[in-house]
């Protein structure tokens, strides 16, 4: 954290928060809902969040943006003094998957592999930008 301004995080501070949050709270949205978020930066009390969305469960709208911002704030004490946010939504084909190995068969594994292969080739596009005050 930058000592001069508690409402700004260094690049390493952002990386630390991202790593922790993605492995805890965000993984469920990634694996089950096709919605992945990453903190890009936190400067002068503004949270900059990038969201990649398959739109399988959540639309790329202001309500989803606010839901994800609130999750980041509630899950990270470093962001609780935030005054505002900027959220960018990008399209994506794949954000992760959760499955039980005992419930998989060869056909399902092949289907998942094809989906991942297709997603790797996919080029995401910016589809929405939202900003606001908290």
C-alpha positions as CSV (number, residue, x, y, z in Angstrom):
1,X,0.0,0.0,0.0
2,X,1.2,3.5,-0.7
3,X,1.8,5.3,2.6
4,X,1.1,8.7,1.1
5,X,-2.5,7.9,0.2
6,X,-4.4,5.1,1.8
7,X,-6.9,5.3,-1.1
8,X,-4.3,4.1,-3.6
9,X,-2.6,0.7,-3.9
10,X,0.7,-0.1,-5.5
11,X,0.9,-2.6,-8.3
12,X,2.1,-5.3,-5.9
13,X,-0.8,-4.5,-3.5
14,X,-3.3,-5.0,-6.3
15,X,-1.6,-8.3,-7.3
16,X,-1.8,-9.5,-3.7
17,X,-5.5,-8.6,-3.4
18,X,-6.3,-10.2,-6.8
19,X,-4.6,-13.4,-5.9
20,X,-6.4,-13.8,-2.6
21,X,-9.8,-12.7,-3.8
22,X,-9.8,-14.8,-7.0
23,X,-8.9,-18.0,-5.0
24,X,-11.6,-17.3,-2.4
25,X,-14.7,-15.4,-3.4
26,X,-14.4,-15.0,-7.2
27,X,-13.7,-18.6,-8.0
28,X,-17.4,-19.6,-7.6
29,X,-18.6,-17.0,-10.1
30,X,-15.7,-18.1,-12.5
31,X,-16.5,-21.8,-12.3
32,X,-20.2,-21.8,-12.0
33,X,-21.5,-18.6,-13.6
34,X,-19.0,-17.6,-16.3
35,X,-18.2,-14.3,-14.6
36,X,-14.6,-13.5,-13.8
37,X,-13.5,-10.2,-12.2
38,X,-10.0,-8.8,-11.6
39,X,-8.9,-5.6,-9.8
40,X,-6.9,-3.6,-12.3
41,X,-6.0,-0.8,-10.0
42,X,-7.2,1.3,-7.0
43,X,-6.3,5.0,-7.3
44,X,-7.5,8.0,-5.3
45,X,-10.4,6.0,-3.9
46,X,-11.6,4.7,-7.3
47,X,-11.8,0.9,-7.9
48,X,-11.0,-0.1,-11.5
49,X,-12.4,-3.6,-12.1
50,X,-12.3,-5.7,-15.3
51,X,-15.0,-8.3,-15.7
52,X,-15.0,-11.0,-18.3
53,X,-18.5,-12.4,-18.8
54,X,-19.9,-15.3,-20.8
55,X,-23.4,-14.0,-20.0
56,X,-24.5,-17.5,-19.2
57,X,-26.0,-16.4,-15.9
58,X,-25.4,-12.7,-15.4
59,X,-25.9,-9.8,-17.9
60,X,-23.1,-7.3,-18.4
61,X,-25.1,-4.5,-16.8
62,X,-24.9,-2.0,-14.0
63,X,-26.5,-4.3,-11.5
64,X,-23.9,-7.0,-12.1
65,X,-21.2,-4.3,-11.9
66,X,-22.4,-3.1,-8.5
67,X,-22.8,-6.7,-7.3
68,X,-19.1,-7.4,-8.2
69,X,-17.9,-4.1,-6.8
70,X,-19.7,-4.7,-3.5
71,X,-18.1,-8.2,-3.3
72,X,-14.6,-6.8,-3.8
73,X,-15.2,-4.1,-1.1
74,X,-16.7,-6.5,1.4
75,X,-13.9,-9.0,0.8
76,X,-11.0,-6.6,1.0
77,X,-10.5,-4.1,3.9
78,X,-8.1,-2.2,1.7
79,X,-11.0,-1.1,-0.6
80,X,-13.5,-0.1,2.1
81,X,-12.7,3.6,1.8
82,X,-13.5,3.6,-1.9
83,X,-15.5,6.6,-3.2
84,X,-16.3,5.3,-6.7
85,X,-15.7,2.6,-9.4
86,X,-15.1,2.0,-13.1
87,X,-16.1,-1.4,-14.4
88,X,-15.3,-2.6,-17.8
89,X,-17.1,-5.7,-19.2
90,X,-15.5,-7.9,-21.9
91,X,-17.0,-10.9,-23.7
92,X,-15.4,-14.3,-23.0
93,X,-16.2,-17.9,-23.9
94,X,-14.8,-19.6,-20.8
95,X,-13.9,-18.6,-17.2
96,X,-13.4,-22.0,-15.6
97,X,-15.4,-25.1,-14.6
98,X,-16.2,-27.1,-11.6
99,X,-16.9,-30.8,-11.8
100,X,-16.6,-34.0,-9.8
101,X,-14.2,-36.5,-11.2
102,X,-16.5,-39.4,-10.2
103,X,-19.3,-37.9,-12.3
104,X,-17.3,-37.4,-15.5
105,X,-17.0,-39.7,-18.4
106,X,-14.8,-39.7,-21.5
107,X,-17.4,-37.8,-23.6
108,X,-17.7,-35.1,-21.0
109,X,-14.0,-34.7,-20.7
110,X,-13.7,-34.4,-24.5
111,X,-16.5,-31.8,-24.6
112,X,-14.8,-29.7,-21.9
113,X,-11.4,-29.9,-23.7
114,X,-13.0,-28.7,-26.9
115,X,-14.7,-25.8,-25.1
116,X,-11.4,-24.8,-23.5
117,X,-9.6,-25.1,-26.9
118,X,-12.3,-22.9,-28.5
119,X,-12.0,-20.3,-25.7
120,X,-8.2,-20.0,-26.1
121,X,-8.7,-18.9,-29.7
122,X,-11.5,-16.5,-28.8
123,X,-10.7,-12.8,-28.8
124,X,-12.7,-10.9,-26.2
125,X,-14.4,-7.6,-27.0
126,X,-15.2,-4.6,-24.8
127,X,-19.0,-4.5,-24.4
128,X,-19.8,-2.1,-21.6
129,X,-18.2,0.4,-19.2
130,X,-20.0,1.6,-16.1
131,X,-18.8,4.1,-13.4
132,X,-20.4,5.5,-10.4
133,X,-20.1,6.7,-6.8
134,X,-20.4,4.5,-3.8
